[in-house]
Amino acid sequence: MPLLLASQPDRWPFWAGGIAIGLFVLVLLVATRNLLGVSTGFADACAAPFDARLRRSWRLPFLVGIICGGFAAALLTGSFSPTLAMGMFDARVTDVPAAKAAWFVVGGVLLGFGARLAGGCTSGHGIVGTALLAKSSWIATAVFMITGMIVARLLLGGGA
């Protein structure tokens, strides 16, 4: 039984989530002069064991907050249901747990490499960089979106 009222939606409308993220980015920028970006936080987390300065980075609690916030939201809506099932991924790629783990490790390494190569991740470029009118972020976001549309089209059928 969910902890919140049964009338609570399982997820926010897209526009409410967008407003919340936008407000968070603005408050973070105004209050701390820091720019939001998840891949930089992950790079800090990976380097923290070797650099004491990074162990005090604001980005580490932010990353933990993303995970804890998602977990708390799932618990509060009553939708927390751990599973290894991945829906369409299982049907179209593999449902073997070890093979999925290999795909996700390789995908994570490629995502990390791409984010570092692009000077930021999708959230950094798409949310912050475009708001700052950075030409590189507009280009990167266009590439993310176009690539995502092509891959979705290929995975869902209908050709390119």
C-alpha positions as CSV (number, residue, x, y, z in Angstrom):
1,M,0.0,0.0,0.0
2,P,1.5,3.4,-1.0
3,L,2.4,5.7,1.8
4,L,0.8,8.6,-0.1
5,L,-2.8,9.0,-0.9
6,A,-4.2,6.8,-3.6
7,S,-5.0,9.9,-5.7
8,Q,-1.2,10.8,-5.9
9,P,0.1,10.2,-9.5
10,D,2.8,7.6,-10.0
11,R,4.9,10.2,-11.9
12,W,4.9,13.9,-12.4
13,P,3.7,15.4,-15.6
14,F,6.6,16.2,-17.9
15,W,6.1,20.0,-17.6
16,A,6.2,19.9,-13.7
17,G,9.4,17.9,-13.8
18,G,10.9,20.4,-16.2
19,I,9.9,23.3,-14.1
20,A,11.4,21.6,-11.0
21,I,14.7,20.9,-12.7
22,G,14.8,24.4,-14.2
23,L,14.2,26.0,-10.8
24,F,16.8,23.7,-9.2
25,V,19.4,24.7,-11.8
26,L,18.6,28.4,-11.2
27,V,18.8,28.2,-7.4
28,L,22.1,26.2,-7.6
29,L,23.6,28.8,-10.0
30,V,22.5,31.9,-8.0
31,A,23.2,30.4,-4.6
32,T,26.5,28.7,-5.3
33,R,27.7,29.8,-8.7
34,N,27.9,26.1,-9.6
35,L,26.6,24.6,-12.8
36,L,24.6,21.4,-12.7
37,G,26.1,18.4,-14.5
38,V,25.8,14.7,-13.6
39,S,28.9,13.4,-15.5
40,T,31.2,15.8,-13.7
41,G,29.8,14.5,-10.4
42,F,30.5,11.0,-11.5
43,A,34.0,11.9,-12.6
44,D,34.5,13.5,-9.2
45,A,33.2,10.3,-7.5
46,C,35.6,8.2,-9.5
47,A,38.6,10.4,-8.7
48,A,37.7,11.0,-5.0
49,P,39.6,8.1,-3.6
50,F,42.8,9.6,-5.1
51,D,42.1,13.3,-4.5
52,A,41.1,14.5,-1.0
53,R,39.8,17.8,-2.4
54,L,37.2,16.0,-4.4
55,R,35.9,14.1,-1.4
56,R,34.5,17.4,-0.3
57,S,32.8,18.2,-3.6
58,W,29.1,19.2,-3.5
59,R,28.6,16.9,-6.4
60,L,29.0,13.7,-4.4
61,P,26.0,14.4,-2.1
62,F,24.1,15.5,-5.2
63,L,24.7,12.1,-6.8
64,V,23.6,10.3,-3.6
65,G,20.6,12.6,-3.5
66,I,19.6,11.6,-7.1
67,I,19.6,7.9,-6.1
68,C,18.0,8.4,-2.7
69,G,15.3,10.7,-4.2
70,G,14.4,8.2,-6.8
71,F,14.2,5.5,-4.1
72,A,12.1,7.6,-1.8
73,A,9.7,8.6,-4.6
74,A,9.3,4.9,-5.5
75,L,8.6,4.0,-1.9
76,L,6.2,6.9,-1.3
77,T,4.1,6.1,-4.4
78,G,4.1,2.4,-3.6
79,S,5.7,1.6,-7.0
80,F,8.9,0.2,-5.6
81,S,9.3,-3.3,-7.1
82,P,12.9,-4.5,-7.6
83,T,13.3,-6.7,-10.7
84,L,15.9,-7.7,-13.2
85,A,13.3,-7.4,-16.0
86,M,14.0,-4.7,-18.5
87,G,11.0,-5.0,-20.8
88,M,11.9,-4.2,-24.4
89,F,15.6,-4.6,-23.7
90,D,15.0,-8.2,-22.7
91,A,12.8,-8.9,-25.7
92,R,15.1,-7.3,-28.3
93,V,18.6,-7.7,-27.0
94,T,18.9,-10.3,-24.2
95,D,17.3,-11.4,-21.0
96,V,20.4,-13.2,-19.6
97,P,21.5,-11.3,-16.5
98,A,25.2,-11.7,-17.1
99,A,24.8,-10.5,-20.7
100,K,22.8,-7.5,-19.6
101,A,25.4,-6.6,-17.1
102,A,28.1,-6.8,-19.8
103,W,26.0,-4.5,-22.1
104,F,25.4,-2.0,-19.3
105,V,29.1,-1.9,-18.3
106,V,30.2,-1.4,-21.9
107,G,27.4,1.2,-22.4
108,G,28.4,3.0,-19.2
109,V,32.0,3.2,-20.2
110,L,31.0,4.5,-23.7
111,L,28.6,7.0,-22.1
112,G,31.3,8.2,-19.7
113,F,33.9,8.5,-22.5
114,G,31.4,10.4,-24.7
115,A,30.4,12.7,-21.9
116,R,34.1,13.6,-21.2
117,L,34.8,13.9,-24.9
118,A,31.8,16.2,-25.4
119,G,32.7,18.3,-22.3
120,G,29.6,17.3,-20.4
121,C,26.6,15.0,-20.3
122,T,23.1,15.4,-21.7
123,S,21.9,17.1,-18.5
124,G,24.8,19.5,-18.5
125,H,24.6,20.4,-22.1
126,G,20.8,20.1,-22.6
127,I,19.7,21.9,-19.4
128,V,22.5,24.2,-18.4
129,G,24.5,24.8,-21.5
130,T,21.6,25.6,-23.7
131,A,20.2,28.0,-21.0
132,L,23.6,29.8,-21.1
133,L,23.3,29.9,-24.9
134,A,26.5,28.0,-25.4
135,K,26.8,27.1,-29.1
136,S,28.6,23.8,-28.2
137,S,25.7,22.8,-26.0
138,W,23.1,23.5,-28.6
139,I,25.1,21.4,-31.1
140,A,25.6,18.6,-28.6
141,T,21.9,18.6,-27.6
142,A,20.9,18.4,-31.2
143,V,23.2,15.4,-31.7
144,F,21.8,13.7,-28.6
145,M,18.2,14.2,-29.7
146,I,18.8,13.2,-33.3
147,T,20.7,10.1,-32.3
148,G,18.1,9.2,-29.8
149,M,15.3,9.5,-32.4
150,I,17.2,7.4,-34.9
151,V,18.0,4.7,-32.3
152,A,14.4,4.6,-31.1
153,R,13.1,4.3,-34.6
154,L,15.5,1.4,-35.3
155,L,14.6,-0.4,-32.1
156,L,10.9,0.2,-32.4
157,G,10.8,-0.8,-36.1
158,G,10.0,1.2,-39.2
159,G,13.6,1.6,-40.4
160,A,15.7,4.7,-40.3
